[in-house]
Amino acid sequence: MFQKERVLKILERYDRMRNNPDARYLERAIADQVQREGFLRLCVFVCPKFNSRALFSGTPENYMPIESGPDLFEPRIAKIISLREDLIRAGLLTEINIIIGDNDAEEYIFPFMDLILDVNLYRQRQSIYRISFEQRCQRLFGRSRCLIWSLAESNVVADASSPKISTIELRKELNFLKWLFSNEGPYRGMLAFSEEVLIRMAQMKYGLYGAQGKFLEMLGGILLQTEGPGVWLERTSMLRSTGSPAIPAIYPWIRKDEKQE
């Protein structure tokens, strides 16, 4: 039997979001999943290190890597291991679920490009990448109680639900997309889109995140939110934009100098 109060204190210690609005839902989420499955699922999104230059080559499928790491997941590893060990010491079994965000571009960027893509080959590369991540996580976390999900393989795509987006949220996402395609962003200014297209992209991205929220709701557990800085709460809100409550989130990776949200 796990020690409920100790578990909640541990999560509070790891959560760097001041006045986290999800804090009040953690106890119920934990109790429900432990009663149903006997453990708590810790969900973490990861993003492959895409090769944007490949989009302008004769092999655009190489945009999708086939080997995981080095990447933005590496700085997360130590804290995931530490949190898991602390929860186990409090009597709570955990299962790490890594969710690979490998279909964003094909959902809201590729539709606006004149791109000839071998979809079967692209799917093969997504599967190979997922296998690579599985092998990596087995080395890091052990073979038991660690699952890797590919959103592409799981067919997590936007559905017919219209996302709810405020004017402020839309403006924030529009500014992010402008940075994404700027000379300073990962696409290094190689792609240019009109304001109208960027707005449509933002709306489609919200729809995709809403579908991801429904996928999280199916998994259950809690989310260790990795998307920041500056948009931590917005990214969690996006997961709920098409009606799903998703799962409660905590924010272990907010830097000390930005703990003002």
N, C-alpha and C positions, 0 to 999 in steps of 0.2 A: 504494500500500500504506500503510495507516495505521500509526501508531507506537503499538503496543499499550501499552507502559508509560506513555507520555505521556498517552494517553487515560485510563487508569485513574487516573493522578495528577490529571487534570483533574476527573474525576467525584468523586474523594475530596475535592478542594478545595471543590467545590460542595455536597457532602453535609454537612449540619449535624447529622446524627444520630450521636451518640457510639456507637461499637461497633455500627454498623448490622449486624444479622444477615444482611442480604442482600448485603453487600459481597463475600462469597466466591463469589457466583453471577454477578457482573457480567461477568467475563472470558469465561465460557462463553456467556452470553447474547449478548454482542457478537459473538464469533467465529462463533456459529451463524447469526446473522442476516446478518452481512456475507458469509459464505460462500454463503448461500441467496439473498440479495437485493441485495447490494452496498452496503448502507447500514444505519445504525442508526436504528430508530424510537424517537422520544422521545414518550411518551404522557402526556397531561395531562388530568385531569378538570376540567370547568367546570360551574358550576351557574347556570342562568338566575335572574334577579331576578324571582321570581314575585310576582304581585299577589294577596295573600291576601284582600283585601277583596272581590275579584270573586266569591269563593265564596259571598258572601251577597247577591249581586245577581241581576238577571234574566239576566245573561250570565256564568255561571261559567267559560265557556271562556276568558274574558279573564285568568284566572289565569295562563295561559301567555302570556308576552310574545312579540312578533313582531320586536322589534329588540334586538340585543345591545349591552350597555354603556349607561352606565357600570356596572361590576359588580366583583366580587371578582377577576376575571381581570386587571384593569388593573395591579395591583401586581406581577403575575407576569411581565409582558411583558418588561421590561428584562433580567431574569435568563435567561429563555428565549433571547432573542436573543444574550446574552453567551455562554451555554453553547454554543449552536449554533456561533457564530463560533470559539470556542476549539477545539471538536472538529474543525471544518473545517480549521483551521490545523494540527491534528495529523494531517491526512490522512484523517479519517473523515467520509464523507458522512452526512447525517442527514435524516430525514423527520419533521416535527412532526405528531403526530396528536392533535387536540383531540377529546375525548369528552364530549358534552353529556349531563349527567345530567338528562334532561327527563321521566322517567317515574316518579320516586320516589313522588310523591303518588298517582298512579293505582294504584300497586302496593300501598302499605301505609297510605295515609290515606283516600283516597276510598271504599274498601270499607266504612269504618265511618261514613260520612256519608250522610245522606238527600239525595243530590245528583242532580239531573237534568242530565246533561251531553250535549251534542251531540258525540258522539265523532268524527264526520267533521270537524266544524269544529275541534275540538281538535287533531286530527291535522294539519289544514292549517296551524294556527298553529305547531305544532312544526316542520313543514317550512319555513315562512317564516322562523322563527327560525334554523334551521340555515343557510339561504341567507344570512341577514344576517351570521351568524358567519363564513361562508366569505368573504364580501366584506371583512369586517373583517380577517381573517387574511391575505388576499391583499395588503392594504395594508401590513400589519405585517411579514410574512415573505416576501412575493413569491408568485408564482403556482405555482412548482414546489416539489415535495416538502413539501406541507402539505395534510393531509386533515382534514375535519371529519366526525365521526360523531354522529348522533342515536341514543341508545339506544332511543328509542321506534320510530323508523323501522327500526332494525336488529333490532327485536323481541327485545331482550335483557331477558328476564323470568325470574323464578324458575322453576326446573324442579322435578321430583319429588324431587330430592336434599334430604335433611334436613340443615340446617346444624349444625355442631358449635359449641356455645356454652357456655362455662363459666359458672358462677354469677356470678363476678366480672364477666365480659364482659357478661352479661345485665343486671346491676345498673347497670353504667356506661351502657349504651345506654338503659336505662329512665330514668336521671337526665337523659340528654341529651334524650330525648323530652319529659320533664316541663318542661325549660327551653324547648324548642321551642314548646310550646303555652302557656307562661306569659306574663304581661304583659311580661316582658323579652325574650321570643323574637320571631321574625319574624311569628308569627301573633297577637301582641299580646293573648293571652288570649281570642281570639274562638272558639276551639275547646276543648272539654273532654271528656276521655275517662276511663273508669274505669281502675283499675290493671290489671285483667284485659285490657282492650283494649290498653293500652299494652304489656303483655308480648307480646301476640300481634303487635302492630305491630313490636316489636323483632325477633321471630323472623322475620317476613316480610321485614323490611329485611335481615337477614343472608342470607336466601335470595336476595334480589335482588342483593346485593353478590357472593354466590358466583357468580351467573350473569355478573356483570361481570368477575369474575376469569377465567372461561372465555373470555370475549370478548377479554380482554387476552392470554391464552395463545395465542389464534388470531393476534392481531396480532404478537406477539413484541416484542422490544426491551426498554426499561426504562421504569419509571414515575417521573415527577417528581411525588411525592406532594404534594397541595395541602391535604388535609383535616387541620386542626389548629385551634388548639393543644390540647395535652393528650391528644389521641387519635390521634396520628400512627401509632403502631405498631398500635393497635387497628383503625384503618381499613384498613390493609394486611392485617392478619390476617383481616378480614371477607371480603376478596376471595378468600381461600383456605378459607373455612369449609365449602364443599361439595365439596372434594376436588381442585380445580385448584391448581397451584402459582402460577398467574397469571404475573407477570414480576417480576424484581427491582426494588426501589424504592430511590430516594434521596430525600433530604428537604432541598431547597434553601431552604425558607422557614421553617425553625424560627428563632425569634428568639433572640438571644444570651442573653436572660434566662431562657430555658426549655431551654437545652442540657444538661439533666440526665437525659434519658431513656436 
